[in-house]
Amino acid sequence: MATQALRAPSVDPQPRAATSALPATTIRTAIWPGMEDTDARAAWDALSERAIEPNPFFESWYLLPALRALNPDNVFLLCAEQDGQLIGLLPLCKDARYYGRPIPHLGSWLHPNCFLGAPLVLAGQERPFWHALLDWADRQSGSSLFLHLAQLPLDSPLTTALGEVLAEQDRFAALVHREERAMLASDLSPEAYLEAAMSGKKRKELRRQFTRLSELGQVRFERRTDADGLEKWIEDFLALEHSGWKGSAGSALASHQATTQLFREALAGATAHNRLERLTLTLDGDPLAMLVSFLSPPGAFSYKTAFDERFARFSPGVLLQRENLAMLDHTVVRWTDSCAAADHPMIDHIWRERRAIGRISIAIGGPIRRFAFRLIAKAELGRNPAGLKP
């Protein structure tokens, strides 16, 4: 879809008065090892439980292992506080390059295994958080020409609040990339959803494949949220993913020590925080397809999946996703983000809903810097209506 200058909804005709009434919010920055402290993690976890927009990738049990494993040298944590209470957290970095171009900017820190960039913000404190962040960025921009926020959920109260604050301040911003990825959100039962999503012919083919697979041995589905057998399950997943095309391409988690470490630590941390769900399809006890999901009510996130490519004729990955439609009956999860690329060849044909995700660049600093950013945004939007690709 075409990108555009970011437009905010209508706001109070006297925004300056509204701004002055906001609670005092202070910003501090922290180097990430300091957040390993027990009290700091407790405050962080409390914020995660009450965040307006769930984002497991910025929770302590995932972000800290990512920082330890990848060890970036230019990342810090921006913490917004009110009266000593943590009301917002966002990993940031000052980067000299912008998607391969020598353009210095301030941006949220993401990595290839981080699938959402929404900051953790206490529900009800969205506007104070954005005000404080933008004010801090104006004062601490250094050589950065703009603020870039990647992987934001566009249909979210958090992003709506950002648009309102931008309008209040008459601050220029641009939506430089927008895409839609599959999500699961319906009041239908799993059976009714599958019937609506797939043709009768395709459903019949899935039943045939399951029957043929069952002729080879005992086929079982197992769903777990506890720690029982977790270490072996992790090793089985790493081996299964690495045995396929990702291993050949060098993009499997087990292809690199850092991502292997991240996966192991993140799944252990997710289990300890009651965030992990494991779904497995087995044949005579051996895994044929595996799925990792993070539970962050009211949402869930499909993090990683793998299947045994030797059994591709039975579509084990699709059979697993058919079973995963049971998420529709979950007592506290109302929607599941696929975390998949737009137009994914498999999940897009099963999950019918879509989630809009975007990258937003925002003017910061004084008039000269803001003028320079307008020129950059105009060039980016004009030359490539789909935004610059990473």
C-alpha positions in Angstrom: 0.0 0.0 0.0 1.1 3.6 -0.6 2.7 5.4 2.3 1.9 8.9 3.3 2.5 11.7 5.7 1.1 10.6 9.0 -2.3 12.1 9.7 -3.7 12.2 13.2 -7.3 12.2 14.3 -9.0 15.4 15.3 -8.0 16.8 18.7 -9.2 19.3 21.2 -9.2 22.8 19.7 -7.1 24.0 22.7 -4.3 21.4 22.8 -1.8 23.5 24.6 -4.1 23.6 27.7 -4.4 19.8 27.6 -0.7 19.4 27.3 0.0 21.6 30.4 -2.4 19.4 32.5 -0.5 16.2 31.8 1.1 14.5 34.8 4.8 15.1 35.2 6.7 12.4 33.3 10.5 12.1 33.5 12.8 10.3 31.2 15.9 8.4 32.2 18.1 6.2 30.1 19.7 3.0 31.3 22.3 0.7 29.9 20.7 -2.7 29.8 23.0 -4.6 32.2 21.7 -2.3 34.9 18.1 -3.6 34.3 19.2 -7.1 35.3 18.7 -5.9 38.9 15.9 -7.7 40.7 14.0 -4.5 41.6 14.4 -3.1 38.1 13.1 -6.3 36.5 10.1 -6.4 39.0 9.1 -2.8 37.9 9.6 -3.8 34.3 7.4 -7.0 34.7 4.7 -5.0 36.5 4.6 -2.5 33.5 4.4 -5.4 31.0 1.3 -6.8 32.8 -0.5 -3.5 32.5 0.7 -2.2 29.1 -1.9 -0.8 26.7 -0.3 -2.7 23.8 1.2 -6.2 24.6 4.6 -6.7 23.2 6.5 -9.8 24.5 9.6 -8.9 22.5 10.2 -5.9 24.8 9.4 -7.7 28.0 12.3 -8.5 30.4 12.4 -12.2 29.8 12.9 -11.7 26.0 14.6 -8.4 25.6 17.4 -9.0 28.1 18.3 -12.4 26.6 18.3 -10.7 23.2 20.7 -8.0 24.4 22.9 -10.5 26.1 23.1 -12.7 23.1 23.5 -10.1 20.4 25.5 -7.6 22.6 24.9 -4.4 20.6 27.1 -1.6 21.6 24.8 1.3 20.8 21.5 0.3 22.5 20.1 1.8 25.7 16.7 1.6 27.4 14.6 4.7 27.6 12.5 4.6 30.8 9.6 7.0 31.4 8.6 7.4 35.0 6.0 9.2 37.1 6.7 9.6 40.8 9.2 6.8 40.6 6.8 4.4 38.8 7.9 3.0 35.5 5.2 3.9 32.9 7.0 3.3 29.7 10.0 1.5 28.2 11.6 1.4 24.8 15.0 0.1 23.6 16.6 2.8 21.4 19.8 3.3 19.5 21.6 6.1 17.7 22.4 4.7 14.3 24.6 6.3 11.6 22.8 4.4 8.8 19.2 4.2 7.7 18.3 1.0 5.9 21.8 1.0 4.3 22.0 4.8 3.7 24.4 7.1 5.5 21.6 9.0 7.4 22.1 9.4 11.1 18.9 8.9 13.1 17.5 7.9 16.5 15.4 4.7 16.3 13.8 1.9 18.2 16.1 -1.2 18.4 14.8 -4.3 16.6 16.6 -7.4 15.4 15.6 -10.2 13.0 13.9 -12.2 15.7 11.9 -9.2 17.1 8.5 -8.9 15.4 6.9 -5.9 17.1 8.3 -2.5 18.0 5.5 -1.1 20.2 7.0 0.4 23.4 5.6 -0.9 26.7 3.4 1.9 28.0 1.1 1.8 31.1 -2.6 1.8 30.0 -3.9 5.4 30.3 -0.4 7.0 30.1 0.0 6.9 26.3 0.0 10.6 25.8 2.3 11.5 28.7 4.7 8.9 27.4 4.8 10.2 23.8 5.1 13.8 25.1 8.1 12.9 27.3 9.7 10.8 24.6 9.5 13.5 21.9 10.7 16.2 24.3 13.7 14.1 25.3 14.4 13.4 21.6 14.4 17.1 20.8 17.0 17.7 23.5 19.1 14.6 23.1 19.1 14.1 19.3 22.8 14.8 18.9 23.6 14.3 15.2 20.3 12.3 14.6 18.1 13.9 11.9 14.9 12.3 13.0 13.3 9.6 15.2 12.3 6.4 13.5 9.9 3.9 15.1 9.7 0.6 13.4 7.1 -2.2 13.5 4.4 -0.2 15.2 0.8 -1.6 15.2 -1.2 1.0 13.4 -4.6 0.1 14.6 -3.8 0.5 18.3 -4.7 3.1 21.0 -0.9 3.5 21.5 -0.3 4.7 17.9 -3.6 6.7 17.9 -2.2 8.6 21.0 1.0 9.3 19.1 -1.0 10.8 16.2 -2.8 13.0 18.7 0.4 14.3 20.3 1.9 15.0 16.9 -1.2 17.0 15.9 -1.1 18.9 19.2 2.5 19.9 18.6 2.1 20.5 14.8 5.1 18.1 14.5 5.7 16.6 11.1 5.8 12.8 10.8 5.6 10.3 7.9 4.3 6.8 7.6 7.2 5.5 5.5 6.1 1.9 5.2 2.9 0.0 5.8 2.1 -3.7 5.5 -0.5 -6.2 6.7 0.2 -9.5 8.1 -2.0 -12.4 9.0 -3.7 -12.5 12.4 -6.3 -14.8 14.0 -9.3 -12.9 15.6 -12.8 -14.3 15.5 -15.8 -15.4 17.6 -16.2 -18.5 15.4 -15.4 -21.9 16.7 -12.2 -23.6 15.3 -14.4 -25.9 13.2 -16.5 -23.0 11.8 -13.5 -20.9 11.2 -11.7 -23.6 9.2 -14.8 -24.1 7.1 -15.0 -20.4 6.3 -11.3 -20.1 5.6 -10.7 -23.2 3.5 -12.6 -24.7 0.6 -14.2 -28.1 1.0 -11.7 -29.5 -1.4 -8.7 -28.3 0.7 -10.3 -29.5 3.9 -10.8 -32.9 2.4 -7.2 -33.0 1.3 -6.0 -32.2 4.8 -8.2 -35.1 6.2 -6.7 -37.4 3.6 -3.1 -36.3 4.5 -3.8 -36.9 8.2 -5.2 -40.3 7.4 -2.1 -41.3 5.3 0.2 -40.0 7.9 -1.6 -42.0 10.6 -0.9 -45.1 8.5 2.8 -44.7 9.3 2.4 -44.8 13.1 0.8 -43.1 16.0 0.1 -39.4 15.3 -0.5 -37.1 18.3 -0.8 -33.4 19.0 0.5 -32.1 22.3 0.0 -28.6 23.7 2.0 -27.5 26.8 2.4 -24.3 28.8 4.5 -25.8 31.7 8.3 -26.5 32.0 8.0 -30.3 31.8 10.4 -31.5 29.1 11.3 -28.0 28.0 15.0 -28.5 27.5 14.6 -31.5 25.3 11.8 -29.8 23.4 14.0 -26.8 22.7 16.8 -29.0 21.4 14.3 -30.9 19.2 13.0 -27.6 17.8 16.5 -26.3 17.0 17.4 -29.6 15.3 14.2 -29.8 13.3 14.5 -26.2 12.0 18.1 -26.7 11.2 17.4 -29.9 9.2 15.5 -28.0 6.6 16.0 -25.2 4.1 16.8 -22.6 6.9 19.8 -24.7 7.9 21.0 -24.9 4.4 20.6 -21.2 4.0 22.3 -20.4 7.3 19.2 -18.7 8.7 18.1 -21.3 11.2 18.3 -20.4 14.9 21.0 -23.1 15.4 23.1 -21.7 12.6 24.4 -19.0 15.0 25.5 -19.2 18.6 23.8 -15.9 19.4 20.3 -16.9 18.2 20.7 -20.4 19.7 21.4 -18.7 23.1 18.5 -16.3 22.6 16.0 -19.1 21.8 17.0 -21.2 24.8 17.0 -18.3 27.3 13.8 -16.7 25.9 11.8 -19.9 26.1 12.9 -20.6 29.6 12.0 -17.0 30.6 8.7 -17.2 28.9 7.8 -20.3 30.8 8.8 -18.7 34.1 6.5 -15.8 33.3 3.6 -18.0 32.1 4.0 -16.7 28.6 4.9 -19.8 26.6 2.8 -22.3 24.7 4.3 -25.2 22.8 2.4 -27.1 20.2 3.8 -30.3 18.7 2.7 -32.8 16.1 4.5 -36.2 16.6 4.7 -39.5 14.8 5.6 -42.3 17.1 6.9 -39.8 19.5 9.2 -38.0 17.0 8.4 -34.3 16.3 7.2 -33.6 12.7 6.0 -30.0 13.3 6.5 -27.6 16.2 5.2 -24.2 17.1 6.3 -21.7 19.7 3.7 -19.1 20.8 4.0 -16.3 23.3 0.9 -15.5 25.3 0.5 -11.9 26.2 -3.2 -11.4 27.0 -5.3 -10.2 25.4 -3.0 -11.2 22.5 -0.7 -14.0 21.5 2.2 -14.2 19.1 3.3 -17.0 16.9 7.0 -16.8 17.4 8.6 -19.7 15.6 7.5 -22.8 13.7 9.4 -25.7 12.1 8.5 -29.0 10.3 10.2 -32.1 9.0 10.6 -31.5 5.3 11.0 -35.2 4.7 7.2 -35.5 5.4 6.2 -32.5 3.3 3.7 -34.5 1.2 1.6 -34.8 4.4 1.7 -31.0 5.0 2.6 -31.3 8.7 3.0 -27.6 9.1 -0.6 -27.0 7.9 -1.9 -29.9 10.0 -0.3 -28.2 13.0 -1.9 -24.8 12.1 -5.3 -26.5 11.8 -4.8 -27.8 15.3 -3.7 -24.4 16.4 -7.1 -22.9 15.6 -8.0 -24.1 19.1 -6.5 -20.7 20.1 -9.9 -19.4 19.2 -11.3 -21.1 22.3 -8.6 -19.7 24.6 -10.1 -18.2 27.8 -8.0 -15.0 27.8 -6.5 -14.7 24.3 -8.7 -12.7 21.9 -6.3 -12.5 19.0 -3.1 -14.0 17.7 -0.5 -12.1 15.7 1.2 -14.4 13.1 4.4 -12.4 13.2 4.7 -13.6 9.6 5.8 -11.5 6.6 3.0 -10.0 4.5 1.5 -12.3 1.9 2.9 -15.4 3.6 2.2 -18.4 1.3 0.9 -20.6 4.0 -0.6 -18.8 7.0 -2.4 -16.1 4.8 -4.5 -18.9 3.4 -5.6 -20.1 6.9 -5.9 -16.9 9.0 -8.3 -14.5 7.4 -7.8 -11.4 9.5 -5.0 -8.8 9.0 -2.9 -6.6 11.3 -1.5 -3.4 9.9 2.1 -2.7 10.9 4.1 0.4 10.0 7.3 2.4 10.3 6.9 6.0 11.3 9.6 8.7 11.1 9.2 11.8 13.2 10.7 15.3 13.2 12.9 16.2 16.2 15.2 19.0 17.2 15.2 22.6 15.9 14.0 24.2 12.7 17.0 23.4 10.6 17.0 19.7 11.6 13.2 19.5 11.0 13.6 21.1 7.6 16.3 18.6 6.6 14.0 15.7 7.8 11.2 17.0 5.6 13.4 16.8 2.6 14.5 13.2 3.5 10.9 12.1 4.1 9.8 13.7 0.8 12.5 11.9 -1.1 11.7 8.6 0.6 8.0 8.8 0.0 8.4 10.1 -3.5 10.9 7.7 -4.9 9.4 4.5 -3.4 5.7 4.5 -2.3 6.3 1.3 -0.5 9.0 2.8 1.7 12.6 1.9 1.9 13.2 -1.8 2.4 15.6 -3.1 5.0 
